């Protein structure tokens, strides 16, 4: 996508390993740390969104979807 392309937000269901989700949650909590009451203030669902979106951008999802072979199961 070029810098001028519009982006939209979509909600999807994806399959990931439970261990992957656990890693994201634990790492996000470590980075965020706790507040003065010992409570983590991090939206872990949003962190999953950020991680998946960054992965799709890094590995050129636009190019992937333009290859018809990737639509075959």
Number of C-alpha atoms within 10 A of each C-alpha: 11 5 6 6 7 7 8 5 5 5 6 5 5 7 5 8 9 8 9 11 14 11 12 16 17 13 14 18 17 11 10 13 14 13 9 7 6 8 10 15 12 15 12 16 12 10 15 16 12 12 13 13 12 12 12 13 12 9 10 12 13 11 9 13 11 10 9 8 9 9 9 5 4
